[in-house]
């Protein structure tokens, strides 16, 4: 098997020159570069990625840690991350933390052990203190869907408080004051923030939060279905259901229709995330945008700018949600 020494002898150059060619160092003439490449091709030599990373102190790989690998939310985010990095000749190593502190911590250690140049983290169970301490270590990190004031410049996040506020303010402006709320799991920061925005809008309109019309789901369709079964059994009348994401809204609407509750004629709905499918269901779901694809791309650009020193990249840390108005909220005035 050919070695780097064989390449240097055949090309008639030093080992250092071969190393510079392999690592795409610009301080090599085109003539010398061609001699080395021709020697590598003639010998069938393929540079070891491990050797290259040791020589350059750069692995050209980025660790990506997400809560889960399935579903439209994380798939869209990972697609944009991988695409942006691949276009820059970088590669991703993906791990899942499953919203569990021990598994998230193990995944971080796994990615660090792989020599990743940076970590892109979408984590929910790890504490702020752990992430602040991690940010002070050798491997740079950037967070998606999480805001920590002490490391704000490393956070790519959505203003979820504003998003929750916009959804509730919209239905209140349409005369709905008897509101049910299906939350995401409150261990997750984004679920807590959306609920905070909901309560802020209620307070501004002097509408009380009704605990009997509150259900904590898990962001998946079945929990939206379970929530709707629970709400329909309550004695309290309500005219609108605010859902912390579109998947739970879809499950809730399905159960409503099974119970012969007409949507939106008898019961209005609004979701959150603006996944592709809400505009194809009937009625088309009003929702709040969550540009997770753009946030994923921005995290990748953060790495390219701050780790690989790519110039002329503007970083947006905070994204602003927008109302997406369709057919699922009836004017109740």
C-alpha angles and dihedrals in degrees: 000000000000119000136200087260091059089051092051092050095047093045092043094231137112126272088247091057092050089050091051091052092049091050092047094242109178093216092087125091119241090241093055092042090055092049091054094045092048090050091049091050093046092051094041088236118168116190116240111243088213092053091047092051091049091050096047099030085232128103097186087224129116125200117227119195119190134170095244140355100223133069134056095277102060095031091059092046095049092047091058093045093050093045095050093047095042089054086058091049093254128128134216132225110201129206133172126224100187092215090285121128097219093046092047091050092048090049092052090052091047092054093045090051089055090063096244115181091222141354127233106201131195098177132157109176102046112097126246089243092055092050093046090052091046091053090059094058128090099270113071118233134197124192127219123202092005134096124201114171094212091060099026092142088063095050125095105187149149123242093244094171088061091045093054090046094051093051094051095041089054095055091042089054087056092058100262111139099149098078135174119199128206108195131196119241104301093218085075117082095221092054091050092047094050090051090049090054090048092054091046091057091047091052092051089055095042091243117146122232107242113215091195089062095050125099128176111218132174103242093261128110097248091058089052088053092048090048092053092049088053095047094049089057093057120102091223116099118229134175103194138036119208112202125198091222141012096247093061090043090056092052091047094049091049091055091046091055091047087057090051093249107149117228121242097353093068102013130024127209137196126183139188135235102039095235114184096256101062092073091057100050123085117277095027107241123246108219148153121262120246107185095203092154091058091045090052091050090047091053089053090049089050088058093047091050101041102032105029094031097233109173130223097033117136115208122212111197102179123047122200120224121227132206113248106201120203134139110301101087117074122205103248099182 
